[in-house]
Amino acid sequence: MTFKFNNVYVENTATVTNLYEANGPLKKYFDKKYDDLYCGEKSIEKAEVRMLKDSIQILLKKTSLGKDDIDLVLAGDLTNQITSSTYASSFMNTPFLGLYNACATSMEAVIIGSSLIDGKKINNCICSTSSHNMTSEKQFRNPTEYGGPKPRTATFTATGGASIMLTNKKSDVRVECATIGRIVDFAQTDPNHMGAVMAPAAADTLVTHLQDTKRSIDDYDLILTGDLGFFGKQILTDYLKSEYNIVLNKKNYNDCGVMLYDLKRQKEVLAGGSGPVCSALVNYSYIYDMLKNKKLKRVLLITTGALFSPTSVFQKENILSIAHAVSLEVI
Amino acid sequence: MTFKFNNVYVENTATVTNLYEANGPLKKYFDKKYDDLYCGEKSIEKAEVRMLKDSIQILLKKTSLGKDDIDLVLAGDLTNQITSSTYASSFMNTPFLGLYNACATSMEAVIIGSSLIDGKKINNCICSTSSHNMTSEKQFRNPTEYGGPKPRTATFTATGGASIMLTNKKSDVRVECATIGRIVDFAQTDPNHMGAVMAPAAADTLVTHLQDTKRSIDDYDLILTGDLGFFGKQILTDYLKSEYNIVLNKKNYNDCGVMLYDLKRQKEVLAGGSGPVCSALVNYSYIYDMLKNKKLKRVLLITTGALFSPTSVFQKENILSIAHAVSLEVI
């Protein structure tokens, strides 16, 4: 299911990060960096809310718009009942749609927002997401204090908040088309190997996208997956080559989870970054900068989400996955 | 933010319920009734998945459509990471958007789906939701075995799955317009009094809707709120009268949480039904039937959601709320 958009543009973006991300190779591209996982708040949950809210406020400041100028906020995150998004967005006092597609949520929001702008239902919107390493560890995994070792295939939830403003007013970068993904079940069950869980969804959405648009990967300067990490990136590359003869390489493909950190130096991130904000931090900072500076002309952002809960893992259900793709193009 | 729709119709609906709902006054309107909270499954989580999946399958059967004929599924529910929706929808193998606005999710889905049809992005979609009394009790409240008494203001999460198919093909009932709600903070903190939490959101969305459309409540045969329950219904009535001089009465207004059960006979439901499927069960069965039989000509469905998690309640955060409104009209 691929949508074409005629008049949808990126007005601007804002990214807020924390310790680990600000120590990574993309540090100079972020708008704000906290050096404390609590961000001066009393709880890690409030810290996540703070970073998401910061990203919206920075975005408003960058665009010289007030909250009354914004038609709609679309947001989602990993915390149970997406409370980070709702608490962070409430100050806006604007219509709100809450979304959840795990780490694919940022592009889910961009697709819905772009469709509403393209259909002339709204003039603009803000699409936001967040994650926090500690809120995710607390909620999805063992308490950090427990000190349980993780396998090398495990990913590291990124900490930050990120927002993008879409508009019908012409700008340098447009949202050109998008593909809504399907739920994929590849009988994966290991929450410590999300790359293996999500690579099939990324492949399914990319192949669908290329078929729907009658394009090849050469039509994109760069294809980015959300948070497959080191191993998932390799699995996707191998799978696309063997099943579809699509050749991903260093020049045309990268994964935000691998880009956000220096995997050799930052050993604690294991296979790389994950969490909904991981891809948003990379796409809305470095990638958006490259587009604005015309170093990239057209990119395909494929965000990848693992669909499960701690309960479903305890009950030995398969971990499902989904991926959504959005094409951004320089005008 | 109110959207007008020109060519969006209801193709059909399907509702699946369980013990308590099938013992209520609307029992004859449901498509399927389980008499066991496990629905023959091994866990209550699987039971909820089963009921949601059933509702999609019954809907396909009623419409004589195959899953390949469906462009998109939009779904959300209360379980952490909306796993009921994702596990239930995966068999469809169709593009999927996961949503979360608590008990306002059903109309959130209808608004996004209708916008995509109206904007000619898709031809049809299925919007689904579910809840299960026991999965909610397990996740949000004390274990049932604990036997903690609840105050009379507490509501009772409805058990079931419900789906609606929207289409661009003309039918008897159309989705005429819709209002996306804002996040409302009325400094409420009691999870055992959701009616008080959500009534302000229902009021905000109704008033916005009437202002945007330049209508009065007399333009609707019936206004329905989602799951305010006995006390929340009274709070909304009083509040609208005193603040806006809008007079809700027995003829023009009802609440799905009050309608789903017989509050006098079914004492266990306390102030009435809640959960995202509560309003969907009433709207997609009895109300849809009344519209098809032209006993109602135009109704406004306002679903109401409380935005919180167990963690946010433990941390003494305010419980936020949101409401989305959709106008259905007989042609």
Interface residues (C-beta under 8 A of the other chain):
Chain A: M1 F3 S43 E45 K46 D71 L72 G76 L78 T79 N80 Q81 I82 T83 T86 Y87 S89 S90 M92 N93 T94 P95 F96 L97 G98 L99 Y100 N101 A102 E108 I111 I112 S115 L116 D118 G119 K120 K121 I122 I180 G181 R182 I183 D185 L307 F308 S309 P310 T311 S312 Q315 E317 L320 I322
Chain B: M1 F3 S43 E45 K46 D71 L72 G76 L78 T79 N80 Q81 I82 T83 T86 Y87 S89 S90 M92 N93 T94 P95 F96 L97 G98 L99 Y100 N101 A102 E108 I111 I112 S115 L116 D118 G119 K120 K121 I122 I180 G181 R182 I183 D185 L307 F308 S309 P310 T311 S312 Q315 E317 L320 I322
